[in-house]
Amino acid sequence: MEISVQVKNFIIDNFLFGESDHFDENTDFFDKGILDSTGIIELVSFIEQTFNISVADEELITENFSSLNKITDYIQTKVYPKVT
């Protein structure tokens, strides 16, 4: 299953009580009150377990977790790191 679909389904099930019409890929979860500090902990735990990655404390920034697109991009960089 695609990364964004898995994350979106988790957010819908756990924070929006099954209502999927409250956000799109660019909706800011913090501005809309979809995620708060407790929610981000739950989301990070889900991401770490589902995608077998570790989220470092310094990576817990809004640039990585404020929207579905940003979360998907972040996970992709962890799962498929660029070779330099």
PyMOL CGO cylinders between C-alpha atoms (Angstrom):
from pymol import cmd
from pymol.cgo import CYLINDER

trace = [
    CYLINDER, 0.00, 0.00, 0.00, 1.24, 3.48, -0.85, 0.3, 1, 1, 1, 1, 1, 1,
    CYLINDER, 1.24, 3.48, -0.85, 2.84, 5.47, 2.00, 0.3, 1, 1, 1, 1, 1, 1,
    CYLINDER, 2.84, 5.47, 2.00, 0.41, 8.39, 1.78, 0.3, 1, 1, 1, 1, 1, 1,
    CYLINDER, 0.41, 8.39, 1.78, -2.62, 6.07, 1.82, 0.3, 1, 1, 1, 1, 1, 1,
    CYLINDER, -2.62, 6.07, 1.82, -1.41, 4.29, 4.94, 0.3, 1, 1, 1, 1, 1, 1,
    CYLINDER, -1.41, 4.29, 4.94, -0.72, 7.56, 6.77, 0.3, 1, 1, 1, 1, 1, 1,
    CYLINDER, -0.72, 7.56, 6.77, -4.00, 9.11, 5.62, 0.3, 1, 1, 1, 1, 1, 1,
    CYLINDER, -4.00, 9.11, 5.62, -5.98, 6.08, 6.79, 0.3, 1, 1, 1, 1, 1, 1,
    CYLINDER, -5.98, 6.08, 6.79, -4.25, 6.20, 10.19, 0.3, 1, 1, 1, 1, 1, 1,
    CYLINDER, -4.25, 6.20, 10.19, -5.07, 9.90, 10.60, 0.3, 1, 1, 1, 1, 1, 1,
    CYLINDER, -5.07, 9.90, 10.60, -8.68, 9.41, 9.53, 0.3, 1, 1, 1, 1, 1, 1,
    CYLINDER, -8.68, 9.41, 9.53, -9.17, 6.44, 11.84, 0.3, 1, 1, 1, 1, 1, 1,
    CYLINDER, -9.17, 6.44, 11.84, -7.40, 7.88, 14.88, 0.3, 1, 1, 1, 1, 1, 1,
    CYLINDER, -7.40, 7.88, 14.88, -7.93, 11.63, 14.77, 0.3, 1, 1, 1, 1, 1, 1,
    CYLINDER, -7.93, 11.63, 14.77, -10.95, 12.30, 12.51, 0.3, 1, 1, 1, 1, 1, 1,
    CYLINDER, -10.95, 12.30, 12.51, -13.18, 9.44, 13.66, 0.3, 1, 1, 1, 1, 1, 1,
    CYLINDER, -13.18, 9.44, 13.66, -13.60, 8.07, 10.16, 0.3, 1, 1, 1, 1, 1, 1,
    CYLINDER, -13.60, 8.07, 10.16, -14.45, 11.41, 8.49, 0.3, 1, 1, 1, 1, 1, 1,
    CYLINDER, -14.45, 11.41, 8.49, -12.16, 11.74, 5.49, 0.3, 1, 1, 1, 1, 1, 1,
    CYLINDER, -12.16, 11.74, 5.49, -13.46, 15.04, 4.11, 0.3, 1, 1, 1, 1, 1, 1,
    CYLINDER, -13.46, 15.04, 4.11, -11.62, 17.21, 6.66, 0.3, 1, 1, 1, 1, 1, 1,
    CYLINDER, -11.62, 17.21, 6.66, -8.29, 17.41, 4.87, 0.3, 1, 1, 1, 1, 1, 1,
    CYLINDER, -8.29, 17.41, 4.87, -6.36, 16.99, 1.65, 0.3, 1, 1, 1, 1, 1, 1,
    CYLINDER, -6.36, 16.99, 1.65, -2.67, 16.36, 0.99, 0.3, 1, 1, 1, 1, 1, 1,
    CYLINDER, -2.67, 16.36, 0.99, -1.65, 19.94, 1.88, 0.3, 1, 1, 1, 1, 1, 1,
    CYLINDER, -1.65, 19.94, 1.88, -3.90, 20.64, 4.86, 0.3, 1, 1, 1, 1, 1, 1,
    CYLINDER, -3.90, 20.64, 4.86, -1.85, 21.85, 7.83, 0.3, 1, 1, 1, 1, 1, 1,
    CYLINDER, -1.85, 21.85, 7.83, -2.69, 19.41, 10.62, 0.3, 1, 1, 1, 1, 1, 1,
    CYLINDER, -2.69, 19.41, 10.62, -1.60, 21.78, 13.37, 0.3, 1, 1, 1, 1, 1, 1,
    CYLINDER, -1.60, 21.78, 13.37, -3.45, 24.85, 12.04, 0.3, 1, 1, 1, 1, 1, 1,
    CYLINDER, -3.45, 24.85, 12.04, -6.66, 22.80, 11.63, 0.3, 1, 1, 1, 1, 1, 1,
    CYLINDER, -6.66, 22.80, 11.63, -6.34, 21.20, 15.07, 0.3, 1, 1, 1, 1, 1, 1,
    CYLINDER, -6.34, 21.20, 15.07, -6.13, 17.69, 13.62, 0.3, 1, 1, 1, 1, 1, 1,
    CYLINDER, -6.13, 17.69, 13.62, -2.86, 16.96, 15.44, 0.3, 1, 1, 1, 1, 1, 1,
    CYLINDER, -2.86, 16.96, 15.44, -1.57, 18.19, 18.78, 0.3, 1, 1, 1, 1, 1, 1,
    CYLINDER, -1.57, 18.19, 18.78, 1.46, 17.18, 20.85, 0.3, 1, 1, 1, 1, 1, 1,
    CYLINDER, 1.46, 17.18, 20.85, -0.13, 13.90, 21.94, 0.3, 1, 1, 1, 1, 1, 1,
    CYLINDER, -0.13, 13.90, 21.94, -1.29, 13.16, 18.42, 0.3, 1, 1, 1, 1, 1, 1,
    CYLINDER, -1.29, 13.16, 18.42, 2.16, 13.66, 16.96, 0.3, 1, 1, 1, 1, 1, 1,
    CYLINDER, 2.16, 13.66, 16.96, 3.55, 11.11, 19.42, 0.3, 1, 1, 1, 1, 1, 1,
    CYLINDER, 3.55, 11.11, 19.42, 0.92, 8.59, 18.28, 0.3, 1, 1, 1, 1, 1, 1,
    CYLINDER, 0.92, 8.59, 18.28, 1.61, 9.39, 14.63, 0.3, 1, 1, 1, 1, 1, 1,
    CYLINDER, 1.61, 9.39, 14.63, 5.38, 9.03, 15.03, 0.3, 1, 1, 1, 1, 1, 1,
    CYLINDER, 5.38, 9.03, 15.03, 4.94, 5.70, 16.80, 0.3, 1, 1, 1, 1, 1, 1,
    CYLINDER, 4.94, 5.70, 16.80, 2.74, 4.49, 13.93, 0.3, 1, 1, 1, 1, 1, 1,
    CYLINDER, 2.74, 4.49, 13.93, 5.27, 5.69, 11.35, 0.3, 1, 1, 1, 1, 1, 1,
    CYLINDER, 5.27, 5.69, 11.35, 8.20, 4.03, 13.12, 0.3, 1, 1, 1, 1, 1, 1,
    CYLINDER, 8.20, 4.03, 13.12, 6.40, 0.71, 13.46, 0.3, 1, 1, 1, 1, 1, 1,
    CYLINDER, 6.40, 0.71, 13.46, 4.77, 0.67, 10.03, 0.3, 1, 1, 1, 1, 1, 1,
    CYLINDER, 4.77, 0.67, 10.03, 7.75, 1.75, 7.96, 0.3, 1, 1, 1, 1, 1, 1,
    CYLINDER, 7.75, 1.75, 7.96, 10.48, 0.31, 10.20, 0.3, 1, 1, 1, 1, 1, 1,
    CYLINDER, 10.48, 0.31, 10.20, 12.27, 3.64, 10.59, 0.3, 1, 1, 1, 1, 1, 1,
    CYLINDER, 12.27, 3.64, 10.59, 13.47, 5.70, 13.52, 0.3, 1, 1, 1, 1, 1, 1,
    CYLINDER, 13.47, 5.70, 13.52, 12.45, 9.33, 13.91, 0.3, 1, 1, 1, 1, 1, 1,
    CYLINDER, 12.45, 9.33, 13.91, 15.17, 11.37, 15.62, 0.3, 1, 1, 1, 1, 1, 1,
    CYLINDER, 15.17, 11.37, 15.62, 14.20, 14.12, 18.05, 0.3, 1, 1, 1, 1, 1, 1,
    CYLINDER, 14.20, 14.12, 18.05, 15.68, 16.78, 15.78, 0.3, 1, 1, 1, 1, 1, 1,
    CYLINDER, 15.68, 16.78, 15.78, 13.44, 15.54, 12.94, 0.3, 1, 1, 1, 1, 1, 1,
    CYLINDER, 13.44, 15.54, 12.94, 10.27, 16.28, 14.92, 0.3, 1, 1, 1, 1, 1, 1,
    CYLINDER, 10.27, 16.28, 14.92, 9.65, 19.60, 13.22, 0.3, 1, 1, 1, 1, 1, 1,
    CYLINDER, 9.65, 19.60, 13.22, 6.64, 21.03, 11.43, 0.3, 1, 1, 1, 1, 1, 1,
    CYLINDER, 6.64, 21.03, 11.43, 8.48, 20.88, 8.11, 0.3, 1, 1, 1, 1, 1, 1,
    CYLINDER, 8.48, 20.88, 8.11, 8.30, 17.07, 8.37, 0.3, 1, 1, 1, 1, 1, 1,
    CYLINDER, 8.30, 17.07, 8.37, 4.90, 16.48, 9.98, 0.3, 1, 1, 1, 1, 1, 1,
    CYLINDER, 4.90, 16.48, 9.98, 2.45, 19.32, 9.27, 0.3, 1, 1, 1, 1, 1, 1,
    CYLINDER, 2.45, 19.32, 9.27, 0.67, 17.82, 6.24, 0.3, 1, 1, 1, 1, 1, 1,
    CYLINDER, 0.67, 17.82, 6.24, 0.16, 14.52, 4.48, 0.3, 1, 1, 1, 1, 1, 1,
    CYLINDER, 0.16, 14.52, 4.48, 2.52, 15.55, 1.67, 0.3, 1, 1, 1, 1, 1, 1,
    CYLINDER, 2.52, 15.55, 1.67, 5.26, 16.56, 4.11, 0.3, 1, 1, 1, 1, 1, 1,
    CYLINDER, 5.26, 16.56, 4.11, 4.91, 13.35, 6.11, 0.3, 1, 1, 1, 1, 1, 1,
    CYLINDER, 4.91, 13.35, 6.11, 5.01, 11.26, 2.93, 0.3, 1, 1, 1, 1, 1, 1,
    CYLINDER, 5.01, 11.26, 2.93, 8.10, 13.09, 1.68, 0.3, 1, 1, 1, 1, 1, 1,
    CYLINDER, 8.10, 13.09, 1.68, 9.80, 12.64, 5.06, 0.3, 1, 1, 1, 1, 1, 1,
    CYLINDER, 9.80, 12.64, 5.06, 9.07, 8.91, 5.18, 0.3, 1, 1, 1, 1, 1, 1,
    CYLINDER, 9.07, 8.91, 5.18, 10.29, 8.45, 1.62, 0.3, 1, 1, 1, 1, 1, 1,
    CYLINDER, 10.29, 8.45, 1.62, 13.63, 10.06, 2.48, 0.3, 1, 1, 1, 1, 1, 1,
    CYLINDER, 13.63, 10.06, 2.48, 14.01, 7.65, 5.39, 0.3, 1, 1, 1, 1, 1, 1,
    CYLINDER, 14.01, 7.65, 5.39, 12.87, 4.54, 3.53, 0.3, 1, 1, 1, 1, 1, 1,
    CYLINDER, 12.87, 4.54, 3.53, 14.62, 5.36, 0.25, 0.3, 1, 1, 1, 1, 1, 1,
    CYLINDER, 14.62, 5.36, 0.25, 17.68, 7.45, 1.20, 0.3, 1, 1, 1, 1, 1, 1,
    CYLINDER, 17.68, 7.45, 1.20, 19.59, 9.09, -1.62, 0.3, 1, 1, 1, 1, 1, 1,
    CYLINDER, 19.59, 9.09, -1.62, 22.97, 7.62, -2.32, 0.3, 1, 1, 1, 1, 1, 1,
    CYLINDER, 22.97, 7.62, -2.32, 25.69, 10.25, -2.50, 0.3, 1, 1, 1, 1, 1, 1,
]
cmd.load_cgo(trace, "trace")
